[in-house]
Amino acid sequence: MSGLSVSRLVNVTINLAPLAAARRGFGTLLIAGDSDVINGFERIRPYTGLEDIALEFGLDAPEYKAAALYFSQLPKPRTINIARWISSASKAQLNGGALTAAPTPITG
C-alpha cells in the first residue's frame, strides 16, 4: 500500500535568526520608594549595579532589597531605575542660587 508523500502536503520552513533588538529602556524595572535619598525634584535616578544602590540607600532599605532580587536573575539586567514616591502633599523645592541687585548681562 502506498500513500501520499508528506512533502507534497506540508511545507515547513525553520528560521533560526536571532530576535530583533528590543527598544532601549523598554522593560527596565522602576522601583518607587519613599526613602529620602532621591529628592522630590530629581524624582528618578538610573543605576547600573547593586553596589551604587547599597552605597546610597544602605543594605536595609527596601529599594536595595528589591534591586538585589532584580539583579540576581539570569541573564543579569544592565540597568534599573529608582524613583522617589511622594505619597502626600509636599513643599516645592527650588534649586538655584541667590540673585544680586547688579544686572547680569546675557551673552549668547
N, CA, C and O atoms as CSV, one atom per row, in Angstrom:
chain,resi,resn,atom,element,x,y,z
A,1,MET,N,N,0.837,-1.163,0.000
A,1,MET,CA,C,0.000,0.000,0.000
A,1,MET,C,C,0.887,1.234,0.000
A,1,MET,O,O,1.782,1.354,0.837
A,2,SER,N,N,0.657,2.120,-0.897
A,2,SER,CA,C,1.452,3.329,-0.946
A,2,SER,C,C,0.557,4.524,-0.646
A,2,SER,O,O,-0.596,4.584,-1.073
A,3,GLY,N,N,1.123,5.478,0.103
A,3,GLY,CA,C,0.358,6.666,0.471
A,3,GLY,C,C,0.921,7.883,-0.215
A,3,GLY,O,O,1.868,7.791,-0.996
A,4,LEU,N,N,0.337,9.014,0.078
A,4,LEU,CA,C,0.815,10.268,-0.487
A,4,LEU,C,C,2.080,10.712,0.240
A,4,LEU,O,O,2.224,10.481,1.440
A,5,SER,N,N,2.959,11.323,-0.460
A,5,SER,CA,C,4.182,11.849,0.130
A,5,SER,C,C,3.837,13.054,1.007
A,5,SER,O,O,3.098,13.943,0.586
A,6,VAL,N,N,4.376,13.076,2.224
A,6,VAL,CA,C,4.124,14.171,3.161
A,6,VAL,C,C,4.694,15.482,2.619
A,6,VAL,O,O,4.145,16.547,2.902
A,7,SER,N,N,5.757,15.430,1.867
A,7,SER,CA,C,6.373,16.652,1.356
A,7,SER,C,C,5.446,17.385,0.400
A,7,SER,O,O,5.631,18.578,0.161
A,8,ARG,N,N,4.468,16.709,-0.144
A,8,ARG,CA,C,3.525,17.359,-1.042
A,8,ARG,C,C,2.408,18.060,-0.258
A,8,ARG,O,O,1.730,18.927,-0.809
A,9,LEU,N,N,2.204,17.701,1.014
A,9,LEU,CA,C,1.104,18.252,1.797
A,9,LEU,C,C,1.549,19.293,2.827
A,9,LEU,O,O,0.793,20.218,3.126
A,10,VAL,N,N,2.749,19.161,3.367
A,10,VAL,CA,C,3.222,20.033,4.433
A,10,VAL,C,C,4.496,20.723,3.980
A,10,VAL,O,O,5.463,20.073,3.584
A,11,ASN,N,N,4.486,22.037,4.041
A,11,ASN,CA,C,5.670,22.807,3.694
A,11,ASN,C,C,6.139,23.519,4.969
A,11,ASN,O,O,5.432,24.394,5.468
A,12,VAL,N,N,7.299,23.171,5.499
A,12,VAL,CA,C,7.812,23.720,6.754
A,12,VAL,C,C,9.116,24.447,6.486
A,12,VAL,O,O,9.999,23.942,5.793
A,13,THR,N,N,9.219,25.651,7.052
A,13,THR,CA,C,10.449,26.416,6.988
A,13,THR,C,C,10.857,26.770,8.408
A,13,THR,O,O,10.047,27.306,9.164
A,14,ILE,N,N,12.098,26.482,8.786
A,14,ILE,CA,C,12.604,26.804,10.117
A,14,ILE,C,C,13.601,27.949,9.979
A,14,ILE,O,O,14.569,27.861,9.224
A,15,ASN,N,N,13.350,29.022,10.720
A,15,ASN,CA,C,14.210,30.197,10.692
A,15,ASN,C,C,14.883,30.322,12.054
A,15,ASN,O,O,14.193,30.496,13.058
A,16,LEU,N,N,16.193,30.239,12.117
A,16,LEU,CA,C,16.936,30.304,13.363
A,16,LEU,C,C,17.580,31.667,13.587
A,16,LEU,O,O,18.549,31.778,14.337
A,17,ALA,N,N,17.055,32.693,12.951
A,17,ALA,CA,C,17.605,34.039,13.115
A,17,ALA,C,C,17.327,34.541,14.531
A,17,ALA,O,O,16.276,34.243,15.098
A,18,PRO,N,N,18.260,35.298,15.105
A,18,PRO,CA,C,18.037,35.840,16.452
A,18,PRO,C,C,16.902,36.859,16.445
A,18,PRO,O,O,16.543,37.406,15.402
A,19,LEU,N,N,16.350,37.101,17.626
A,19,LEU,CA,C,15.285,38.094,17.765
A,19,LEU,C,C,15.823,39.496,17.498
A,19,LEU,O,O,17.004,39.774,17.705
A,20,ALA,N,N,14.956,40.348,17.047
A,20,ALA,CA,C,15.351,41.735,16.820
A,20,ALA,C,C,15.674,42.399,18.153
A,20,ALA,O,O,15.144,42.009,19.194
A,21,ALA,N,N,16.533,43.388,18.117
A,21,ALA,CA,C,16.910,44.108,19.334
A,21,ALA,C,C,15.695,44.833,19.902
A,21,ALA,O,O,14.914,45.443,19.172
A,22,ALA,N,N,15.558,44.753,21.204
A,22,ALA,CA,C,14.458,45.438,21.864
A,22,ALA,C,C,14.729,46.933,21.915
A,22,ALA,O,O,15.875,47.376,21.838
A,23,ARG,N,N,13.663,47.697,22.044
A,23,ARG,CA,C,13.811,49.140,22.148
A,23,ARG,C,C,14.550,49.489,23.435
A,23,ARG,O,O,14.302,48.875,24.473
A,24,ARG,N,N,15.445,50.454,23.383
A,24,ARG,CA,C,16.253,50.839,24.533
A,24,ARG,C,C,15.367,51.340,25.672
A,24,ARG,O,O,14.502,52.195,25.477
A,25,GLY,N,N,15.599,50.792,26.858
A,25,GLY,CA,C,14.875,51.230,28.031
A,25,GLY,C,C,13.547,50.529,28.235
A,25,GLY,O,O,12.960,50.629,29.312
A,26,PHE,N,N,13.065,49.830,27.235
A,26,PHE,CA,C,11.804,49.125,27.382
A,26,PHE,C,C,12.027,47.884,28.232
A,26,PHE,O,O,12.900,47.073,27.925
A,27,GLY,N,N,11.271,47.731,29.268
A,27,GLY,CA,C,11.417,46.580,30.138
A,27,GLY,C,C,12.359,46.820,31.309
A,27,GLY,O,O,12.618,45.896,32.079
A,28,THR,N,N,12.877,48.032,31.466
A,28,THR,CA,C,13.730,48.343,32.609
A,28,THR,C,C,12.854,48.535,33.835
A,28,THR,O,O,11.861,49.262,33.788
A,29,LEU,N,N,13.221,47.885,34.931
A,29,LEU,CA,C,12.431,47.959,36.153
A,29,LEU,C,C,12.514,49.338,36.781
A,29,LEU,O,O,13.573,49.965,36.783
A,30,LEU,N,N,11.395,49.809,37.314
A,30,LEU,CA,C,11.346,51.046,38.083
A,30,LEU,C,C,10.867,50.703,39.485
A,30,LEU,O,O,9.765,50.185,39.666
A,31,ILE,N,N,11.697,50.994,40.469
A,31,ILE,CA,C,11.334,50.813,41.872
A,31,ILE,C,C,10.962,52.185,42.420
A,31,ILE,O,O,11.756,53.121,42.340
A,32,ALA,N,N,9.770,52.308,42.970
A,32,ALA,CA,C,9.336,53.567,43.571
A,32,ALA,C,C,9.336,53.387,45.084
A,32,ALA,O,O,8.576,52.583,45.624
A,33,GLY,N,N,10.196,54.142,45.761
A,33,GLY,CA,C,10.308,54.039,47.207
A,33,GLY,C,C,10.193,55.387,47.874
A,33,GLY,O,O,10.306,56.424,47.220
A,34,ASP,N,N,9.968,55.377,49.181
A,34,ASP,CA,C,9.799,56.645,49.886
A,34,ASP,C,C,11.032,57.066,50.681
A,34,ASP,O,O,10.948,57.977,51.505
A,35,SER,N,N,12.178,56.420,50.448
A,35,SER,CA,C,13.423,56.851,51.089
A,35,SER,C,C,13.789,58.234,50.576
A,35,SER,O,O,13.520,58.555,49.419
A,36,ASP,N,N,14.399,59.055,51.422
A,36,ASP,CA,C,14.712,60.426,51.025
A,36,ASP,C,C,16.067,60.578,50.347
A,36,ASP,O,O,16.610,61.682,50.301
A,37,VAL,N,N,16.619,59.499,49.823
A,37,VAL,CA,C,17.902,59.562,49.113
A,37,VAL,C,C,17.747,60.380,47.833
A,37,VAL,O,O,18.604,61.202,47.509
A,38,ILE,N,N,16.675,60.156,47.122
A,38,ILE,CA,C,16.385,60.904,45.898
A,38,ILE,C,C,15.383,61.983,46.279
A,38,ILE,O,O,14.338,61.692,46.861
A,39,ASN,N,N,15.704,63.228,45.949
A,39,ASN,CA,C,14.804,64.311,46.341
A,39,ASN,C,C,13.596,64.399,45.416
A,39,ASN,O,O,13.563,63.775,44.356
A,40,GLY,N,N,12.617,65.175,45.827
A,40,GLY,CA,C,11.391,65.319,45.057
A,40,GLY,C,C,11.577,66.012,43.728
A,40,GLY,O,O,10.761,65.838,42.822
A,41,PHE,N,N,12.637,66.797,43.589
A,41,PHE,CA,C,12.905,67.476,42.323
A,41,PHE,C,C,13.472,66.505,41.289
A,41,PHE,O,O,13.069,66.524,40.125
A,42,GLU,N,N,14.398,65.667,41.715
A,42,GLU,CA,C,15.031,64.719,40.790
A,42,GLU,C,C,14.077,63.586,40.423
A,42,GLU,O,O,13.981,63.219,39.252
A,43,ARG,N,N,13.397,63.047,41.368
A,43,ARG,CA,C,12.366,62.013,41.260
A,43,ARG,C,C,12.827,60.646,40.784
A,43,ARG,O,O,12.336,59.643,41.302
A,44,ILE,N,N,13.734,60.550,39.837
A,44,ILE,CA,C,14.134,59.243,39.299
A,44,ILE,C,C,15.625,59.250,39.019
A,44,ILE,O,O,16.183,60.248,38.565
A,45,ARG,N,N,16.271,58.108,39.301
A,45,ARG,CA,C,17.720,58.008,39.107
A,45,ARG,C,C,18.044,56.615,38.554
A,45,ARG,O,O,17.593,55.612,39.108
A,46,PRO,N,N,18.823,56.544,37.466
A,46,PRO,CA,C,19.213,55.244,36.916
A,46,PRO,C,C,20.450,54.678,37.635
A,46,PRO,O,O,21.315,55.430,38.085
A,47,TYR,N,N,20.518,53.363,37.734
A,47,TYR,CA,C,21.664,52.678,38.319
A,47,TYR,C,C,22.061,51.518,37.407
A,47,TYR,O,O,21.220,50.928,36.730
A,48,THR,N,N,23.363,51.203,37.403
A,48,THR,CA,C,23.855,50.092,36.589
A,48,THR,C,C,24.386,48.946,37.432
A,48,THR,O,O,24.841,47.940,36.887
A,49,GLY,N,N,24.338,49.078,38.734
A,49,GLY,CA,C,24.829,47.998,39.582
A,49,GLY,C,C,24.316,48.108,41.000
A,49,GLY,O,O,23.901,49.178,41.446
A,50,LEU,N,N,24.350,47.010,41.692
A,50,LEU,CA,C,23.851,46.929,43.060
A,50,LEU,C,C,24.750,47.668,44.044
A,50,LEU,O,O,24.280,48.131,45.083
A,51,GLU,N,N,26.028,47.782,43.730
A,51,GLU,CA,C,26.975,48.431,44.642
A,51,GLU,C,C,26.630,49.901,44.868
A,51,GLU,O,O,26.678,50.386,45.998
A,52,ASP,N,N,26.283,50.606,43.796
A,52,ASP,CA,C,25.924,52.020,43.917
A,52,ASP,C,C,24.651,52.201,44.741
A,52,ASP,O,O,24.535,53.152,45.513
A,53,ILE,N,N,23.720,51.302,44.574
A,53,ILE,CA,C,22.471,51.371,45.334
A,53,ILE,C,C,22.753,51.125,46.810
A,53,ILE,O,O,22.176,51.790,47.670
A,54,ALA,N,N,23.631,50.182,47.111
A,54,ALA,CA,C,23.993,49.901,48.505
A,54,ALA,C,C,24.664,51.104,49.150
A,54,ALA,O,O,24.397,51.411,50.312
A,55,LEU,N,N,25.538,51.793,48.405
A,55,LEU,CA,C,26.214,52.962,48.953
A,55,LEU,C,C,25.245,54.103,49.251
A,55,LEU,O,O,25.389,54.792,50.262
A,56,GLU,N,N,24.274,54.303,48.390
A,56,GLU,CA,C,23.361,55.426,48.562
A,56,GLU,C,C,22.197,55.129,49.503
A,56,GLU,O,O,21.792,56.001,50.272
A,57,PHE,N,N,21.657,53.921,49.456
A,57,PHE,CA,C,20.460,53.605,50.229
A,57,PHE,C,C,20.756,52.799,51.496
A,57,PHE,O,O,19.994,52.866,52.461
A,58,GLY,N,N,21.854,52.038,51.502
A,58,GLY,CA,C,22.140,51.142,52.617
A,58,GLY,C,C,21.552,49.765,52.358
A,58,GLY,O,O,20.659,49.603,51.525
A,59,LEU,N,N,22.061,48.775,53.080
A,59,LEU,CA,C,21.666,47.387,52.839
A,59,LEU,C,C,20.286,47.035,53.385
A,59,LEU,O,O,19.710,46.021,52.991
A,60,ASP,N,N,19.751,47.850,54.276
A,60,ASP,CA,C,18.454,47.549,54.872
A,60,ASP,C,C,17.283,48.245,54.186
A,60,ASP,O,O,16.131,47.999,54.541
A,61,ALA,N,N,17.555,49.101,53.221
A,61,ALA,CA,C,16.495,49.856,52.544
A,61,ALA,C,C,15.665,48.938,51.650
A,61,ALA,O,O,16.209,48.027,51.025
A,62,PRO,N,N,14.364,49.167,51.586
A,62,PRO,CA,C,13.517,48.369,50.697
A,62,PRO,C,C,13.937,48.482,49.226
A,62,PRO,O,O,13.819,47.519,48.468
A,63,GLU,N,N,14.423,49.655,48.831
A,63,GLU,CA,C,14.874,49.828,47.447
A,63,GLU,C,C,16.058,48.918,47.137
A,63,GLU,O,O,16.135,48.339,46.053
A,64,TYR,N,N,16.991,48.792,48.102
A,64,TYR,CA,C,18.142,47.914,47.898
A,64,TYR,C,C,17.695,46.454,47.807
A,64,TYR,O,O,18.154,45.714,46.936
A,65,LYS,N,N,16.808,46.046,48.700
A,65,LYS,CA,C,16.346,44.651,48.714
A,65,LYS,C,C,15.634,44.285,47.418
A,65,LYS,O,O,15.826,43.187,46.896
A,66,ALA,N,N,14.817,45.191,46.896
A,66,ALA,CA,C,14.140,44.941,45.622
A,66,ALA,C,C,15.144,44.879,44.474
A,66,ALA,O,O,15.030,44.029,43.591
A,67,ALA,N,N,16.128,45.781,44.486
A,67,ALA,CA,C,17.150,45.788,43.436
A,67,ALA,C,C,18.007,44.533,43.496
A,67,ALA,O,O,18.413,44.015,42.456
A,68,ALA,N,N,18.291,44.033,44.702
A,68,ALA,CA,C,19.084,42.806,44.841
A,68,ALA,C,C,18.368,41.625,44.196
A,68,ALA,O,O,19.001,40.793,43.545
A,69,LEU,N,N,17.062,41.550,44.373
A,69,LEU,CA,C,16.293,40.487,43.707
A,69,LEU,C,C,16.336,40.648,42.197
A,69,LEU,O,O,16.483,39.670,41.465
A,70,TYR,N,N,16.208,41.874,41.738
A,70,TYR,CA,C,16.209,42.149,40.301
A,70,TYR,C,C,17.545,41.792,39.660
A,70,TYR,O,O,17.576,41.172,38.597
A,71,PHE,N,N,18.651,42.181,40.300
A,71,PHE,CA,C,19.973,41.905,39.731
A,71,PHE,C,C,20.413,40.452,39.919
A,71,PHE,O,O,21.427,40.047,39.351
A,72,SER,N,N,19.678,39.661,40.698
A,72,SER,CA,C,20.067,38.261,40.910
A,72,SER,C,C,19.560,37.336,39.811
A,72,SER,O,O,19.921,36.160,39.794
A,73,GLN,N,N,18.740,37.830,38.900
A,73,GLN,CA,C,18.210,36.975,37.851
A,73,GLN,C,C,19.220,36.775,36.721
A,73,GLN,O,O,20.160,37.553,36.563
A,74,LEU,N,N,19.006,35.730,35.952
A,74,LEU,CA,C,19.843,35.442,34.792
A,74,LEU,C,C,18.987,35.455,33.546
A,74,LEU,O,O,17.927,34.829,33.542
A,75,PRO,N,N,19.385,36.126,32.505
A,75,PRO,CA,C,20.575,36.950,32.400
A,75,PRO,C,C,20.447,38.196,33.275
A,75,PRO,O,O,19.349,38.696,33.518
A,76,LYS,N,N,21.587,38.677,33.736
A,76,LYS,CA,C,21.619,39.815,34.651
A,76,LYS,C,C,21.227,41.092,33.914
A,76,LYS,O,O,21.781,41.397,32.858
A,77,PRO,N,N,20.265,41.843,34.474
A,77,PRO,CA,C,19.881,43.108,33.844
A,77,PRO,C,C,21.026,44.115,33.883
A,77,PRO,O,O,21.906,44.033,34.740
A,78,ARG,N,N,21.008,45.055,32.959
A,78,ARG,CA,C,22.069,46.064,32.891
A,78,ARG,C,C,21.739,47.314,33.697
A,78,ARG,O,O,22.623,47.924,34.298
A,79,THR,N,N,20.468,47.693,33.708
A,79,THR,CA,C,20.091,48.936,34.383
A,79,THR,C,C,18.810,48.748,35.186
A,79,THR,O,O,18.025,47.829,34.955
A,80,ILE,N,N,18.637,49.653,36.132
A,80,ILE,CA,C,17.429,49.723,36.943
A,80,ILE,C,C,17.205,51.201,37.253
A,80,ILE,O,O,18.161,51.971,37.341
A,81,ASN,N,N,15.967,51.589,37.415
A,81,ASN,CA,C,15.646,52.958,37.799
A,81,ASN,C,C,14.985,52.936,39.168
A,81,ASN,O,O,14.127,52.096,39.439
A,82,ILE,N,N,15.384,53.852,40.020
A,82,ILE,CA,C,14.748,54.001,41.326
A,82,ILE,C,C,14.178,55.403,41.383
A,82,ILE,O,O,14.857,56.378,41.064
A,83,ALA,N,N,12.917,55.495,41.796
A,83,ALA,CA,C,12.221,56.772,41.843
A,83,ALA,C,C,11.796,57.089,43.266
A,83,ALA,O,O,11.645,56.191,44.095
A,84,ARG,N,N,11.609,58.342,43.536
A,84,ARG,CA,C,11.107,58.809,44.826
A,84,ARG,C,C,9.602,58.891,44.742
A,84,ARG,O,O,9.054,59.603,43.901
A,85,TRP,N,N,8.933,58.160,45.618
A,85,TRP,CA,C,7.478,58.190,45.701
A,85,TRP,C,C,7.087,59.119,46.832
A,85,TRP,O,O,7.410,58.872,47.994
A,86,ILE,N,N,6.395,60.181,46.487
A,86,ILE,CA,C,5.923,61.134,47.495
A,86,ILE,C,C,4.416,60.939,47.582
A,86,ILE,O,O,3.674,61.330,46.681
A,87,SER,N,N,3.971,60.328,48.680
A,87,SER,CA,C,2.576,59.915,48.789
A,87,SER,C,C,1.645,60.988,49.340
A,87,SER,O,O,0.427,60.807,49.333
A,88,SER,N,N,2.187,62.083,49.809
A,88,SER,CA,C,1.341,63.139,50.355
A,88,SER,C,C,1.806,64.486,49.811
A,88,SER,O,O,2.851,64.595,49.170
A,89,ALA,N,N,1.003,65.499,50.083
A,89,ALA,CA,C,1.370,66.844,49.623
A,89,ALA,C,C,2.725,67.234,50.192
A,89,ALA,O,O,3.026,66.949,51.352
A,90,SER,N,N,3.524,67.875,49.387
A,90,SER,CA,C,4.862,68.270,49.830
A,90,SER,C,C,5.169,69.685,49.345
A,90,SER,O,O,4.573,70.181,48.389
A,91,LYS,N,N,6.099,70.304,50.020
A,91,LYS,CA,C,6.519,71.650,49.637
A,91,LYS,C,C,7.290,71.601,48.331
A,91,LYS,O,O,7.912,70.593,47.995
A,92,ALA,N,N,7.242,72.690,47.613
A,92,ALA,CA,C,8.029,72.805,46.394
A,92,ALA,C,C,9.495,72.957,46.762
A,92,ALA,O,O,9.829,73.385,47.867
A,93,GLN,N,N,10.352,72.610,45.841
A,93,GLN,CA,C,11.778,72.727,46.076
A,93,GLN,C,C,12.382,73.584,44.983
A,93,GLN,O,O,12.184,73.327,43.795
A,94,LEU,N,N,13.116,74.600,45.388
A,94,LEU,CA,C,13.756,75.497,44.437
A,94,LEU,C,C,15.251,75.243,44.457
A,94,LEU,O,O,15.893,75.362,45.501
A,95,ASN,N,N,15.802,74.895,43.313
A,95,ASN,CA,C,17.244,74.694,43.190
A,95,ASN,C,C,17.799,75.858,42.380
A,95,ASN,O,O,17.326,76.137,41.278
A,96,GLY,N,N,18.791,76.525,42.922
A,96,GLY,CA,C,19.382,77.651,42.223
A,96,GLY,C,C,20.252,78.457,43.176
A,96,GLY,O,O,20.578,78.002,44.272
A,97,GLY,N,N,20.614,79.627,42.757
A,97,GLY,CA,C,21.461,80.486,43.567
A,97,GLY,C,C,20.791,81.822,43.845
A,97,GLY,O,O,19.781,82.168,43.233
A,98,ALA,N,N,21.361,82.549,44.758
A,98,ALA,CA,C,20.826,83.864,45.112
A,98,ALA,C,C,21.175,84.867,44.027
A,98,ALA,O,O,22.280,84.857,43.485
A,99,LEU,N,N,20.229,85.723,43.720
A,99,LEU,CA,C,20.467,86.778,42.735
A,99,LEU,C,C,20.976,88.021,43.432
A,99,LEU,O,O,20.612,88.301,44.574
A,100,THR,N,N,21.806,88.752,42.750
A,100,THR,CA,C,22.317,90.018,43.294
A,100,THR,C,C,21.524,91.171,42.682
A,100,THR,O,O,20.795,90.998,41.705
A,101,ALA,N,N,21.683,92.340,43.277
A,101,ALA,CA,C,20.993,93.522,42.761
A,101,ALA,C,C,21.610,94.012,41.456
A,101,ALA,O,O,20.944,94.691,40.674
A,102,ALA,N,N,22.874,93.675,41.212
A,102,ALA,CA,C,23.554,94.123,39.976
A,102,ALA,C,C,22.988,93.370,38.779
A,102,ALA,O,O,22.727,92.169,38.857
A,103,PRO,N,N,22.799,94.092,37.661
A,103,PRO,CA,C,22.292,93.408,36.461
A,103,PRO,C,C,23.334,92.428,35.915
A,103,PRO,O,O,24.537,92.688,35.944
A,104,THR,N,N,22.846,91.326,35.432
A,104,THR,CA,C,23.714,90.301,34.859
A,104,THR,C,C,23.542,90.304,33.352
A,104,THR,O,O,22.437,90.054,32.872
A,105,PRO,N,N,24.604,90.580,32.575
A,105,PRO,CA,C,24.457,90.602,31.114
A,105,PRO,C,C,24.189,89.192,30.572
A,105,PRO,O,O,24.728,88.197,31.058
A,106,ILE,N,N,23.358,89.154,29.571
A,106,ILE,CA,C,23.059,87.885,28.911
A,106,ILE,C,C,23.941,87.818,27.669
A,106,ILE,O,O,23.848,88.669,26.785
A,107,THR,N,N,24.778,86.823,27.609
A,107,THR,CA,C,25.664,86.662,26.455
A,107,THR,C,C,25.217,85.447,25.661
A,107,THR,O,O,24.667,84.496,26.218
A,108,GLY,N,N,25.453,85.485,24.380
A,108,GLY,CA,C,24.999,84.382,23.542
A,108,GLY,C,C,26.021,83.730,22.769
A,108,GLY,O,O,25.731,82.787,22.032
